Amino acid sequence: MSIVGKNGAGKTTFIKLLVGLYQPVEGQILLNGNDIKEIPFKEYQKIMAIVFQDFKTYTASIKDNICMDSPMRKEDYEEVIDKVRLKDMIDHLPDKDETILGKQFSTKGQELSGGQKQRIAIAKAMYKDSPFLILDEPTAALDVKMEYEIYQLVSECKTRGAVIFISHRLSSCTFCDRILVFDQGKIVQDGNHQQLYREEEKLYHKLFYSQAKYYV
């Protein structure tokens, strides 16, 4: 599912409510009919793998940044770094995936580009293998082609129950099962790309066309 809309439409607020970082002042957020307030926060966190815009990497090895406190599952780890196009970069580093990020604690540490760090953050979320994978515009430092490839690969993961993402680049919406269009804090359209694009007088068509014309 993709969440789209103009700046300030309420997309990130919606996500922060969904993951429990904000509490609703009215109404409820239900998971399988249960108010999430009744679910212990640490247990609720386990079902969410999230990459926000202000993601962080740590002064640790690439492998530790991706696996964190999860047990090492070699096959899953190798699949994830291949999916987000990190394998070739890692293979060219002297210490491979044991390479430390940053030089704070090691002169052998590597300073990576913003795009490479973003891919590590996305790989970490994918490796967690939670029922919900949520991406809040995590690919701003990637080019359009790489962003589209990552969202497409993420959407094809068979092990997850749902993938939810926010992106200003609406080309990423074309493969989604469902799109929610936000405007002034409300959902004003709900459907797939084909359905929403046909509604020429409504917001989704206008947003999509305003971007598409620059790539034609």
Secondary structure, DSSP 8 states (H G I E B T S, - for coil): -EEEESTTSSHHHHHHHHTTSS--SSS--EETTEEGGGS-HHHHHHTEEEE-TT----SSBHHHHHHTTS---HHHHHHHHHHTT-HHHHHTSTTGGG-BBSSSS-TT-B---HHHHHHHHHHHHHHH--SEEEEESTTTTS-HHHHHHHHHHHHT-TT-SEEEEE-S-GGGGGG-S-EEEEETTEEEEEE-HHHHHT-TTSHHHHHHHHHHTTT-
